[in-house]
Amino acid sequence: MIKENMNKRKLQATKTKRKIFEAASQLVEEHGIENVSVDSIVEAAGVSKGAFYVHYESKDALIAALVNAYTNIADMDYKSFLISLSDRQSSLDILLLFAERISDFIEFNIGLENMRVLYKAHITKTIDTTSAMDYNRELYKIFVEILEKGVRGGELREDIPVESLAKHLVLAIRGIVFEWCIRYPDFDFKEQIRDHFKILLYGLKR
């Protein structure tokens, strides 16, 4: 009986945590991170504020969990997109299409205001954004995979390690996202990604 009660409590705790997370995710999607409070989250989730703090020590801790989830969703989207492309396409074309896909996901799935908050968190370290910054995340691995294909096929220069090239391509995307954050609305994000990558990829051609 004691074990059964413990299992029920664990199950209820898991459900409560999931309700809080899902409510926060929905509110952030609708209103942006900075416009969502703990009060609004617990109201939407139908739980007490005490229950919130049992599972998350602060709003920032919950946002860190959301950042991790969005990072995983983004990387899964990128992997699926890469699989959908034809092997007959050149690596340079694939890199350009992939960069455009990233720009679409950032603009339409994450959004300008949330990217501004994320960049602020990167700088101030108020929120743990390690998952988005980690060099071991799938985003970097996908770039490495595409670059290796280009090197093997004789399309791309081979005097620079592909791991280094991958980091520089992601660095370029982050820089363009920053420009978008500070220059919106006078900045076409996807167009700038496309133009910048054309310049970068020209320098990578063998």
Residue pairs with C-beta under 8 A, 6 or more apart in sequence:
13 54
13 55
16 45
16 47
16 51
16 54
16 55
17 55
19 45
19 46
19 47
20 41
20 42
20 45
20 47
20 51
20 52
20 55
20 56
20 62
21 62
21 65
21 66
21 69
22 45
23 41
23 42
23 44
23 45
24 36
24 41
24 44
24 45
24 62
24 63
24 66
25 66
25 69
26 44
27 36
27 40
27 41
27 44
28 36
28 63
28 66
28 114
32 111
32 113
32 114
32 117
33 63
33 66
33 113
33 114
33 117
34 113
34 117
36 59
37 59
38 49
38 52
38 59
39 49
41 52
41 59
41 62
42 48
42 49
42 51
42 52
45 52
56 62
56 65
60 126
60 127
60 128
61 128
63 121
63 127
64 127
64 128
64 129
67 118
67 121
67 127
67 128
67 129
67 131
67 132
68 131
70 109
70 110
70 132
71 131
71 132
71 137
72 131
73 109
74 105
74 109
74 110
74 139
75 137
75 138
75 139
75 142
76 138
77 101
77 105
77 109
78 98
78 101
78 102
78 105
78 138
78 139
78 142
79 138
79 142
81 98
81 101
82 94
82 98
82 142
82 145
82 146
85 94
85 97
89 97
90 150
90 153
90 155
91 146
91 147
91 149
91 150
91 153
91 155
91 156
92 150
92 155
92 156
92 201
92 204
92 205
94 146
94 149
95 143
95 146
95 147
95 150
95 169
95 197
95 201
96 194
96 197
96 198
96 201
98 142
98 143
98 146
99 169
99 173
99 193
99 194
99 197
100 190
100 193
100 194
102 139
102 173
102 193
103 173
103 176
103 189
103 190
103 193
103 194
104 190
106 115
106 177
106 189
107 189
107 190
110 118
112 180
112 181
112 184
115 177
115 180
115 181
116 181
118 129
118 132
119 177
119 178
119 181
120 126
121 127
121 129
122 129
122 132
122 133
131 137
135 167
139 170
140 163
140 166
140 167
140 170
143 165
143 166
143 169
143 170
144 162
144 163
144 166
147 156
147 162
147 165
147 166
148 162
150 156
150 204
151 157
151 158
151 162
154 206
155 205
155 206
156 204
156 205
156 206
157 204
157 205
157 206
158 206
165 204
168 200
169 197
169 200
172 196
172 197
172 200
173 193
176 189
176 192
176 193
176 196
177 189
179 187
179 192
180 187
180 189
180 192
